[in-house]
């Protein structure tokens, strides 16, 4: 039996990203640490740890921006929200892109990009 331990996100400003996740989604900020010269600022969202790090010193010159969708690999992270309209309004206030809105499979959904370029599927249950 396997279980999900964490999702690793690289960010230019790990502590700023952690604060954004805490503010936007109520993520619990976990103790920051350094590993092999890279700062880590983990958060926990819905029981899953997002391990947010900066670039490792050996990778700093090679770290590329996130790919455009669609692409192979991690496509997006799905997040259930209580109020999709209010959440999207906060994205718009921050000038963050919103890509699509629709109803599907019992949810109102929208895709939006976080400050680090990660695609998020925001999901509000219908009914």
C-alpha positions as CSV (number, residue, x, y, z in Angstrom):
1,X,0.0,0.0,0.0
2,X,1.5,3.3,-1.1
3,X,0.5,6.8,0.1
4,X,1.2,10.3,-1.2
5,X,3.9,11.9,0.9
6,X,4.4,15.3,-0.8
7,X,4.4,17.3,-4.0
8,X,7.6,19.3,-4.6
9,X,7.2,22.7,-6.1
10,X,10.2,24.9,-7.1
11,X,9.7,28.6,-6.6
12,X,11.9,31.8,-6.9
13,X,10.7,32.8,-3.4
14,X,9.8,29.7,-1.4
15,X,8.7,31.6,1.8
16,X,6.6,34.0,-0.3
17,X,5.0,31.0,-2.1
18,X,4.3,29.3,1.3
19,X,2.7,32.5,2.6
20,X,0.5,32.7,-0.6
21,X,-0.7,29.2,-0.2
22,X,-1.5,29.9,3.5
23,X,-3.4,33.1,2.6
24,X,-5.3,31.7,-0.5
25,X,-6.2,28.2,0.8
26,X,-5.6,28.2,4.5
27,X,-2.5,26.0,4.2
28,X,-0.6,25.4,7.4
29,X,3.0,26.7,7.1
30,X,5.4,24.0,8.3
31,X,8.9,24.7,9.7
32,X,11.3,26.0,7.0
33,X,14.6,24.3,6.5
34,X,17.6,24.1,4.1
35,X,18.6,21.0,2.2
36,X,21.8,20.8,0.0
37,X,21.9,24.6,-0.1
38,X,18.3,25.1,-1.2
39,X,15.7,26.8,1.0
40,X,12.5,24.8,1.7
41,X,9.2,26.4,3.0
42,X,6.7,23.5,3.2
43,X,3.0,23.9,3.7
44,X,0.2,21.4,4.3
45,X,-3.1,21.6,2.3
46,X,-5.8,19.1,3.0
47,X,-3.4,16.6,4.5
48,X,-0.9,16.8,1.6
49,X,2.5,18.5,2.0
50,X,3.6,20.9,-0.7
51,X,7.4,20.9,-0.4
52,X,8.2,24.4,-1.8
53,X,11.9,24.9,-2.5
54,X,14.2,27.3,-4.2
55,X,16.7,26.0,-6.8
56,X,19.5,23.9,-5.6
57,X,22.9,25.7,-6.2
58,X,23.8,23.1,-8.8
59,X,20.5,23.7,-10.7
60,X,20.3,27.5,-10.4
61,X,21.7,28.2,-13.9
62,X,19.5,25.5,-15.5
63,X,16.1,26.2,-13.8
64,X,13.6,26.8,-16.5
65,X,10.1,28.4,-16.3
66,X,7.1,26.1,-16.1
67,X,6.0,24.5,-19.4
68,X,2.8,25.7,-21.1
69,X,-0.2,23.3,-21.1
70,X,-0.8,20.8,-22.4
71,X,2.4,18.9,-21.7
72,X,3.4,15.5,-20.2
73,X,4.2,15.3,-16.5
74,X,2.3,17.1,-13.7
75,X,-0.6,18.8,-15.5
76,X,-2.3,20.5,-12.5
77,X,-3.2,20.3,-8.9
78,X,-6.9,20.0,-8.1
79,X,-8.2,22.0,-5.1
80,X,-11.7,21.9,-3.6
81,X,-12.8,25.4,-2.6
82,X,-16.0,26.5,-0.8
83,X,-16.7,29.5,-3.0
84,X,-15.3,29.4,-6.5
85,X,-16.4,33.0,-7.4
86,X,-14.7,34.4,-4.3
87,X,-11.6,32.4,-4.9
88,X,-11.4,33.6,-8.6
89,X,-12.0,37.2,-7.5
90,X,-8.9,36.9,-5.3
91,X,-6.9,35.5,-8.3
92,X,-8.1,38.4,-10.4
93,X,-7.2,41.0,-7.8
94,X,-3.6,39.6,-7.9
95,X,-3.5,39.7,-11.7
96,X,-3.2,35.9,-11.9
97,X,-4.5,34.2,-15.1
98,X,-7.8,32.3,-15.2
99,X,-8.0,30.0,-18.1
100,X,-11.3,28.2,-18.2
101,X,-14.6,27.9,-16.3
102,X,-17.2,25.1,-16.6
103,X,-19.4,22.6,-14.8
104,X,-18.4,19.0,-15.0
105,X,-18.9,15.8,-12.9
106,X,-20.7,17.5,-10.1
107,X,-18.4,20.5,-9.8
108,X,-18.1,24.1,-10.9
109,X,-14.5,24.3,-12.0
110,X,-11.9,26.9,-13.2
111,X,-8.3,26.6,-14.1
112,X,-6.0,29.3,-12.9
113,X,-2.2,29.8,-12.6
114,X,-0.5,30.5,-9.2
115,X,2.3,33.0,-8.8
116,X,4.9,30.3,-9.6
117,X,3.3,29.3,-12.8
118,X,1.6,26.1,-11.5
119,X,-1.7,25.3,-13.1
120,X,-4.5,24.8,-10.5
121,X,-7.9,23.3,-11.0
122,X,-10.2,25.0,-8.5
123,X,-13.3,22.9,-7.8
124,X,-16.6,23.9,-6.0
125,X,-19.0,21.0,-5.4
126,X,-22.4,21.5,-7.0
127,X,-25.5,21.1,-4.7
